[in-house]
Each structure stands twice: as structure tokens, then as C-alpha cells.
Amino acid sequence: MGAAAGLGAAWSAAQAQSIRRAPVLVLNSLDGTVSVIDGNSWVELRRIATGREPHHLYMTPDEKSVIVANAGSDSLTFIDPGTAQVQRTLRGIIDPYHLRFSPDMKWFVTAANRLNHVDLYRWDGENPELVKRIATGRTPSHLWIDSRSTTVYSSMQDSDELVAIDLATQTLVHRVKTGSRPADVFGPPGDNTLLVGLTGGTGVQVFEVALGQAPRAVGQIDTGKGAHAFRALGDRRHVLVSNRVANTISQIDYTRGAVVAEFPAPAGPDCMDVSADGTLIMVGSRWAGKLTLIDIAQRRVVNQVKVGRSPHGVWTLDHAGRI
């Protein structure tokens, strides 16, 4: 990576002259901290101690806070998305490994990865109120909620399943088998399809979905070993998936169900964000303790920033669309 580091210095200096970006947040799962990265100089400014095992993060519906979920501390840390200053800590949220708000902004949902349940909370604009704790089976991992805010989908990492939860009745209504070790779930526009990353396999499993019906497996898109986390490019056509074992990121055209580009991504790529101008992938390299920056047009690594141990969630306010 010596040559890449040199190129990265020149690249970041040139970018800083023309683009002013908000801070980038990187969750260091094994350190219990969040690295705050200057999005212009690509220098780590400081680390915020949040709690044990921060894995994922999500923006509140009013866009005034980013919530860091500390699974090991049973807490949520609220951070100002523009200044990266801590606003408050909310305790008593049990094992929040993954989290998501429903599109109608009425539900806040968490997956308790180590305790085998999904929690459904009402959201009043400030605090979640637990409505139902649903036993799911072995190791709920990642969540997706359809655009109508009717159904929560959760992958089951250690039982190779995908479950569906009806929000109106707060009941688990469907359970279907998947490939090996399903992780992140992504629903393209239209609510007709779900993509599931197979961390124990070599690609992305495709499911047909319809309201009131069980998901139906219809195929697989081969991407690489350890397909894990998704990030849309914001053009309503393409989504990225990180392949943690293959050390690549694949770009999928979900209107065609095909891989159309591939990017190198060293040392166990995991969660990603994409810059608002669509030029840059920011991905956590978990085994190296670095944030890796990838130029999309050139399809190459242009910089790496040292962060804490096992960087997982990555987020910035200046991001491309999530669909």
C-alpha cells in the first residue's frame, strides 16, 4: 500500500481545494469508540468513547442526530451530524446491534444479535418506547423495512434464515431459508425484491417479496466470497456490496441483477458510505484498523486513514442517496 498512500496524499490535497465535506464517523467496535475524520484533509481529529461494541449507526428522522448503537453497553449515543459532538446517551436499549427507522418515522427497530430478538419501539421524535420484543431464533443480524412501513425483514446469521415481522400486528409472520450466514439486507425501489448478502457464501441471494406473502428465493448474483454489507449509489439503479473475504466491493445493477463493476478493498471491507458527489467510497477495513477511500471512476484505492480496532459502521452527512 506504499504507492497507494503516496497517491492518496496528492489526491486528498487536490480534493480539499475544491470540496468541503462534513466529518466522517467510523465506529471502532473493539475499542468502544468513534473516530471523527476530517472529510477534507482525511486526518483523524479525535475519538469519542461511546460504549462497548458500537457496530452500526442511523440518522434520526429529523436529521438532527446520528444514533450510534452500543450493543455491549445496552445504550444509544446521539451525535450531532454536522459537528460530531455528543448530544446525549440513552440507556436501557437492550443489545442494539443493528437499528433502523421505518420510512413513516413511527417505528424504531433494533436487532439484538447476541440475545436473539428484534425489538419494536414507537418513536415520538425524541425517545423510543418499547412496544414488542419478538423472539426470532439464532442471531438476528441486519434489518430492512419496506417503503410502506408494513414489514420488517431480519437476516438470521446463525440459522441461515430470513424472517418477516408485520408492524401492524407486531408478529413474526414468515420464516424462510437462505444461503450461508446471511448478513445485510437491501430492498430496491418498488418493494418487489430483497437482496441478502451471504457472508458464508460467494454472492448475494435474490428474493421476490409481496405484501402478505413469504419471501421467495429466485436466484443469486455472484460477487465474491463473504458478501456482507450494502450501500446504494443513490441513482436508484446501483448498489454496492462489500465482499469481506474476497477483499473487493462489487457494484450491482439491480435492474438487471448483474455485477457491472468491481473495486479493490483491502483487509476485510465492511460497512460503507458514498460521498454526495458520487466520486468516493468510504469503507471500513476491519482487519487493518483503517478507513479506506476508493475513487469510483478510477476504481482504485486512493487513501487510507488509521482508526481504531475493527472499524465497522461508516457515516457522513455529505452522502449520496440511500436508495
C-alpha positions in Angstrom: 0.0 0.0 0.0 3.0 2.3 -0.1 2.3 3.6 -3.6 -1.4 4.0 -2.8 -0.6 6.0 0.3 1.6 8.4 -1.8 -1.1 8.8 -4.4 -3.6 9.3 -1.6 -1.8 12.3 -0.2 -1.7 14.1 -3.5 -5.3 13.1 -4.2 -6.7 14.3 -0.9 -4.8 17.6 -1.1 -6.3 18.3 -4.6 -9.8 17.3 -3.4 -9.5 19.6 -0.3 -9.1 22.6 -2.6 -12.5 22.1 -4.3 -14.7 20.2 -1.9 -15.7 20.9 1.6 -17.0 17.8 3.3 -18.6 17.2 6.7 -16.8 14.9 9.2 -16.8 11.2 8.6 -17.7 8.9 11.6 -16.1 5.5 11.9 -17.3 3.0 14.6 -14.4 1.1 16.2 -16.2 -2.0 17.5 -13.4 -3.5 19.6 -12.4 -0.1 21.2 -15.8 1.2 22.0 -15.1 4.5 20.3 -16.0 6.5 17.2 -13.2 8.0 15.1 -14.0 11.5 13.8 -12.3 12.0 10.5 -11.9 15.4 8.8 -13.6 14.9 5.4 -11.3 17.3 3.7 -7.8 16.6 5.0 -8.6 12.9 5.8 -7.0 13.2 9.3 -8.4 11.7 12.4 -9.4 14.6 14.6 -10.4 12.7 17.8 -12.1 9.6 19.2 -15.3 9.6 21.1 -15.9 7.0 23.8 -19.4 5.7 23.3 -19.8 2.3 24.9 -18.9 -1.3 24.3 -19.3 -2.8 20.8 -20.6 0.1 18.7 -21.4 -1.7 15.4 -24.0 0.4 13.4 -25.5 3.8 13.3 -28.5 5.6 11.8 -29.8 9.1 11.4 -32.9 10.2 13.3 -35.9 11.2 11.1 -35.5 14.9 11.9 -31.8 14.6 10.8 -30.6 16.3 13.9 -28.8 13.4 15.3 -26.9 10.3 14.3 -27.5 7.4 16.7 -24.6 5.0 17.5 -25.9 1.7 18.8 -23.6 0.3 21.5 -24.6 -3.4 21.6 -22.4 -4.4 24.6 -23.5 -1.4 26.7 -27.2 -1.6 26.0 -27.2 2.1 25.0 -27.5 4.6 22.2 -25.2 7.6 21.7 -26.7 10.6 19.9 -24.1 12.7 17.9 -24.6 16.0 16.1 -24.1 15.1 12.4 -22.5 18.4 11.5 -20.1 19.0 14.4 -19.6 15.4 15.6 -20.3 16.4 19.1 -22.0 14.1 21.5 -25.5 15.2 22.4 -26.7 12.6 24.9 -26.7 8.9 25.8 -29.8 6.9 26.2 -29.5 3.7 28.3 -31.7 0.6 28.6 -31.9 -0.2 24.9 -31.0 -3.9 25.1 -28.3 -5.3 22.8 -28.8 -2.8 19.9 -26.6 -4.5 17.3 -28.4 -3.2 14.2 -31.0 -0.4 14.0 -33.4 1.2 11.6 -36.3 3.7 11.4 -39.4 3.0 9.4 -39.9 5.3 6.4 -43.1 6.7 8.0 -40.9 7.7 11.0 -43.2 6.0 13.5 -41.1 2.9 14.3 -37.6 2.4 15.6 -36.4 -1.2 15.3 -33.3 -2.9 16.8 -31.8 -6.4 16.3 -30.4 -8.0 19.4 -27.7 -10.0 17.8 -26.4 -11.9 20.9 -29.8 -12.2 22.6 -31.9 -13.5 19.7 -34.7 -11.0 19.5 -35.9 -8.0 17.5 -37.4 -5.0 19.4 -40.1 -2.8 18.1 -40.2 0.7 19.5 -42.7 3.6 19.0 -40.8 6.8 18.1 -42.2 10.1 19.4 -39.5 12.3 17.9 -37.1 12.1 20.8 -37.2 8.7 22.7 -38.1 5.2 21.7 -40.8 3.4 23.7 -40.7 -0.4 23.6 -43.9 -2.0 22.2 -42.9 -5.6 21.5 -39.9 -7.8 21.9 -40.1 -10.6 19.3 -38.1 -13.8 19.8 -36.6 -14.6 16.4 -34.2 -17.5 16.6 -30.5 -17.6 16.3 -28.6 -14.3 15.8 -30.7 -11.6 14.1 -28.2 -9.6 12.1 -29.4 -6.9 9.7 -32.7 -5.2 9.3 -34.7 -3.8 6.3 -38.1 -2.1 6.4 -40.2 -1.8 3.2 -41.2 1.7 1.9 -44.8 1.3 3.1 -43.6 0.8 6.7 -45.6 -2.5 6.9 -42.8 -5.2 7.2 -39.5 -5.6 9.0 -37.1 -8.1 7.4 -34.2 -9.5 9.5 -31.5 -11.9 8.5 -30.7 -14.7 10.9 -26.9 -15.1 10.8 -26.5 -18.4 12.6 -29.7 -20.3 11.4 -29.5 -19.3 7.7 -32.9 -17.7 7.6 -34.8 -14.5 6.7 -37.7 -13.6 8.9 -40.5 -11.1 8.2 -42.3 -9.2 11.0 -45.7 -7.4 10.5 -45.6 -4.0 12.1 -49.4 -3.6 12.3 -49.7 -6.8 14.5 -46.2 -6.9 15.8 -45.9 -10.6 15.0 -43.4 -12.7 13.1 -45.3 -13.9 10.1 -42.8 -15.5 7.8 -39.5 -17.5 8.1 -37.6 -18.8 5.1 -34.3 -20.4 4.5 -31.3 -18.6 3.0 -27.8 -19.4 1.9 -24.9 -19.5 4.4 -24.6 -16.8 7.1 -26.9 -14.1 5.8 -25.9 -10.5 6.7 -27.1 -7.2 5.3 -30.5 -6.9 3.5 -31.3 -4.3 0.8 -34.6 -3.6 -0.9 -34.5 -1.9 -4.3 -37.3 0.6 -5.1 -40.7 -1.0 -5.7 -40.8 -3.4 -2.7 -40.7 -6.4 -5.1 -37.2 -7.6 -4.4 -34.8 -8.2 -1.5 -31.1 -8.7 -1.8 -29.3 -10.6 1.0 -25.6 -10.7 1.4 -24.3 -14.2 2.1 -21.2 -13.9 4.3 -20.7 -17.6 4.3 -21.1 -17.8 0.5 -19.9 -16.1 -2.7 -22.6 -13.7 -3.5 -26.0 -12.0 -3.0 -29.2 -14.0 -2.8 -32.3 -12.6 -4.5 -35.8 -12.9 -3.1 -39.1 -11.9 -4.6 -41.4 -10.3 -2.0 -45.0 -9.2 -2.0 -47.2 -7.9 0.8 -48.7 -10.6 2.9 -46.6 -13.4 1.3 -43.4 -15.2 2.3 -40.2 -14.1 0.5 -39.3 -16.5 -2.3 -35.7 -17.2 -3.3 -35.3 -16.7 -7.0 -31.6 -16.6 -7.7 -28.1 -15.4 -6.8 -25.8 -12.7 -8.0 -22.2 -13.9 -7.7 -20.0 -11.1 -6.3 -17.2 -12.7 -4.3 -16.5 -14.6 -1.0 -18.0 -13.1 2.1 -20.7 -10.8 0.6 -21.7 -8.7 3.6 -22.8 -5.1 3.6 -24.8 -3.0 1.1 -24.7 0.7 0.2 -26.8 2.3 -2.6 -25.1 4.6 -5.0 -28.1 7.0 -4.9 -29.0 6.7 -8.6 -32.0 4.3 -8.0 -30.2 1.7 -10.1 -27.0 0.5 -8.5 -26.0 -0.8 -5.1 -22.5 -1.7 -3.7 -21.8 -4.9 -1.7 -18.6 -5.5 0.3 -17.1 -8.9 -0.1 -15.2 -9.4 3.2 -13.2 -12.5 2.3 -12.6 -11.6 -1.4 -11.4 -8.1 -0.4 -13.4 -6.4 -3.1 -16.6 -4.3 -3.5 -19.0 -5.2 -6.2 -21.3 -2.8 -7.9 -24.7 -4.4 -8.8 -27.2 -3.1 -11.3 -30.3 -4.3 -9.6 -32.5 -3.6 -12.6 -30.5 -6.3 -14.4 -29.4 -8.4 -11.5 -25.8 -8.3 -12.6 -22.4 -7.1 -11.4 -21.2 -4.2 -13.6 -18.0 -3.0 -11.7 -15.6 -4.2 -9.1 -13.3 -2.3 -6.8 -10.3 -3.4 -4.7 -11.0 -3.1 -1.0 -8.3 -4.5 1.3 -8.4 -6.2 4.7 -12.0 -7.2 5.2 -14.2 -4.4 3.8 -17.4 -4.0 5.7 -19.8 -1.0 6.1 -19.5 1.8 3.6 -20.7 5.3 2.8 -20.6 7.1 -0.6 -19.8 10.8 -1.0 -22.6 13.2 -2.0 -20.9 13.9 -5.4 -20.7 10.1 -6.1 -17.0 10.1 -6.6 -15.8 8.3 -3.4 -16.4 5.1 -1.5 -15.5 5.2 2.2 -15.2 1.7 3.7 -14.0 0.2 6.9 -11.2 -2.2 6.5 -11.9 -4.3 9.6 -8.7 -6.4 9.8 -6.4 -3.4 9.2 -8.0 -0.8 11.5 -8.3 1.7 8.7 -10.8 3.7 6.8 -10.2 3.0 3.1 -11.0 5.6 0.4 -11.8 4.3 -3.1 -12.1 6.5 -6.2 -15.2 5.3 -8.0 -14.2 6.5 -11.5 -10.7 5.2 -11.3 -11.7 2.0 -9.4 -8.7 2.2 -7.1 -7.7 2.8 -3.5 -6.5 6.4 -3.2 -6.0 6.8 0.6 -6.3 5.1 3.9 -6.8 6.6 7.4 -5.7 4.8 10.6 -8.6 4.4 13.0 -9.3 2.1 15.9 -9.7 -1.7 16.2 -12.3 -3.4 14.0 -13.8 -0.4 12.2 -17.4 -1.2 11.4 -20.1 1.4 10.8 -19.1 4.4 8.5 -21.2 7.5 8.0 -21.1 11.1 6.9 -23.6 13.9 6.5 -22.4 14.6 2.9 -23.6 11.4 1.5 -25.3 10.1 -1.7 -28.9 9.0 -1.6 -29.6 5.8 0.4 -31.6 4.2 -2.5 
